Amino acid sequence: GNSVTQMEGPVTLSEEAFLTINCTYTATGYPSLFWYVQYPGEGLQLLLKATKADDKGSNKGFEATYRKETTSFHLEKGSVQVSDSAVYFCALSGTGNQFYFGTGTSLTVIP
Amino acid sequence: SAVISQKPSRDICQRGTSLTIQCQVDSQVTMMFWYRQQPGQSLTLIATANQGSEATYESGFVIDKFPISRPNLTFSTLTVSNMSPEDSSIYLCSVLGRAETQYFGPGTRLLVL
């Protein structure tokens, strides 16, 4: 079946630190992979996505590469800001457009 | 991407009452979904809202508790019936856009006392 396993938080970093949030998946077929971000008090926003192996999604300085060989889609950012404090969700789109979400990773960036 | 609005944005309700949440999209979409996000948890799919027919519910969710309407391709409602404190959650609607991407509304924050 389909599932997403996401690095547990919470994660606390200093401003300008390097961020990695690990995400691995199990899927039948060739799913699309997504990272969503949820800022405090808001709904989920699409951060980036990749639709096939070796694709790299990027947005707002965040990147993630679809690695079929390791079934991973780790989120990275070279220099985090206080405004990046949020909860990050990894997700995959399976057959029938069913989405599978990870448990979310809370990130707090301190000045 | 679609622009999605939800009403109300938040509410505090008494146990035993019902609340209807509205979801409006600025363009016609084929697929709309309702999710629940319990405090500190990930998203759980409640149902797929089907236009012109009954919603398709996920395991653990039933129509009597969460009736859904989808009268057209831009609007849907979710009712949380006979509420208890365990129903306190964020309720999110989403739509399926291009390239298999889901877009989410801002959510409705519900507290049941």
Interface residues (C-beta under 8 A of the other chain):
Chain A: S32 F34 Y36 E42 G43 L44 Q45 L46 K49 T51 F89 S93 N97 Q98 F99 F101 G102 T103 G104
Chain B: S1 Q6 M31 F33 Q41 S42 L43 L45 I90 L92 S94 L96 A99 E100 T101 Q102 Y103 F104 G105 P106 G107
